[in-house]
Amino acid sequence: ISGVMLEKQVQAAGICSTAPVNSTMFIKTFRLLDLTDGFGVSAAKDGGYLLTGDTLPASGMGAAKPFIIKTDAKGTLSWSRWLSSQSAALGYMSLRRRGRLTVETTDGNIVMANDVIDFVDENVKEEYGDILVTKLNPKGIMLWSLMLGDYGLDRPQKLWALPNGGVMVLGRFSKTGYGNDIADLDTVPRYSAYITID
């Protein structure tokens, strides 16, 4: 089939068109601190959107912070929050941008799971990464947060809403109990775990 004939067949079937697309509903730009990198977008139940990513203070010289932005159906900003935890999504331990996981729970709130690197105890600031689970109300006010992980490379993978307003997190964890001085992370066993949170 010649190129002209194929193009006419494709257009007749309604598969695609070479005409310009004029159906864009809106284009919006959001910036929280000095630099903002968007990682993901998900549809909200009210027709709006949840935008996630990292924002950096001090012209990129500070630590990246995870953020979430809520818009209405027209893309107008409803609220935005950035967390004080230091992001690990773009850190040296990350193989790729994993984005941010968000889900609306059955009780009308929002839960997000982030990979962060600022778990602190009396002995050491962890430098590998944990999973920070945060629940926000529909106005973006934090209800609670929970850190999952130990001295190892721990990453969130999936997030689901449960019928009781809780969530289930699928995370990849390095085996715990190795202490804070791991010479070679590639030798540490890794496991996936499902964790339910009420």
N, C-alpha and C positions, 0 to 999 in steps of 0.2 A: 504494500500500500504506500502510495506516495505521501509525503509529509502533509501536503495540502488536503488530500482526501482524509487522512487520519485526523487532522485538526477539525475538519467539518463533522466527522463522525463523533468525535469527543464532545464538541459543542452541541450537536444535536441530542446527544444522550444526557446533556446537562452535567457532565462530570466536572468540567472546568471551563474557565473562560480567560481570554487574554485581556478582557476589559478591566480597567482600574476598579478596585473595590472601594466603594464609598460608604461602607456600613460601620465605620469606626464610631462607637458610641461616645468614648471620651479618651483623652490622654492626660494623665496626671503625673506630676513629679513631686516626690516627697524627700525631704532631707531632715535628719534629726540632729546629729552633731556635725562635725566638719566634713566627714565623708560617710556615705551610706551605700552599702552593697546589698541589693535585693537578692534573695535566694529562692523564695517561693511565694506562690499565691494560691489561696483556696477560696472557694465560694462559701459564704456564710448563709445560714438558713433564712435570714431576713432579706436576701437578695444582694447584700453587700459583699465585701471581700476582706480576707485576712492576708496581709502582706508581712513577710518575715525576712530577716537577714541580719546583717551586722552593721553597726554604726561605730565610727572611730572619732575620738576627740583629738584635739591638738594637731590638726592637719595631717593625720595619719601616723603621728609619732606615738600616740597613746595605745592602750590596749583596746582591742575590739570588744564591743558589747552586743549581745543579742537584742533584737528589737521585734516588736509586733505592732502593726498599724491596722486599725479597723476603719473601713470606709462604708459608705452607703452604696446603694445600687448605681448611683451616678458617679461614684468615685470620689465624692466629697469626704474629707477627713472627719471621722467621728471621734477618734482618740488614737493616741500613740503612747507606747511605753517602751523604754529600754531598760534592761536588767543590769544590775551592777556587777554581775558575774562576768569574768573574762571569757570571751569566746574561744573555742578551740576549733571552730569549723574551718578556718583558714590557716591553722597552726602547722608547725613542721611535722606533727604526727598524723595529720589528715592526708588520706590518699586522694580524696576528691571533695568537692563541695557537696556535703550531704544535705544542705538546706536546713530548714527548721520544720519540725513536725507540729501541726496544730489540729485540734479537733474540737467541735462543739459538743458538749456533754448533754445528756438527756435532761439535766436540771437547768439548762439554759446558759451555762457558763462556758468558758474557753479554757482548754488545757494545752500547753505547749511543752515540748521536750527539746532541750538544747544540749549540745556538747560544750562543756566549760572546763576551765583549768584553774579554778581558784579555791578548791577544797583546802581548808586550813585546819590543822590541829596544833597542839602545843609544841610539836617537834619539827614540822616541815610543811612547807607550802607545796602541794602536789603539782608536779610538772607534766603529768601525762594526760589526764582528762577524765571527767565524770559526766554523768547524765543529770541535768537539772530539770525537774518536772515542776511546772508552775501553773497554778489555777487562778484565772482572772474572772471577775464577774462581767456581765454584758457591757459595763461602762469602763472596763479596763483596770479596775481596782484589784490589786493582788489579794487573793484570799489565803493562799498558802504556797509554800515551795518545799521541795524535797530533793535531796541529793542522793543519787544512787551510784555506787562504785567504791573502789578501793584504790590502792596504789597500783594502778595499771591503766591501760588504754581502754576506756569504756565509751561506747557510742550508742545513741538511740538509732533504731532502724525503722520501726513502725509504731503507730499509736492508734488505738481504737477506743471509741466511747462504749461504755457498758450501760446496761439498762438502769442501774441504780444511781447514775450520776457520776460514777467513777470512770476510770480508764484502765486499759491494759497496754503495757509498754513491752515491745520486743526490743531487747538491747543486746549488744555484743560486749561481753566482758572478758577481760584478761583474768586468769585465775588469781584469786586474792591470796593474801598471806605471804607474799614475797617480800614485804617490807618496802621501804622507800628508796632502796638502792638496787635497781635492776640494771645489770650491766648490758644485757642484750634482750630487748623486748621481743625479738623474733623467736626466742627460745621459750617464751612464756605461753602456755596453752590458752586458747581463746574458746569461749563458750557463748552460745546464745541462750537467753533466758526470757521467759514470759513473766512479767510482774504485774499483778493487779493492785490497783490503788483505789481505796474507797473515797 
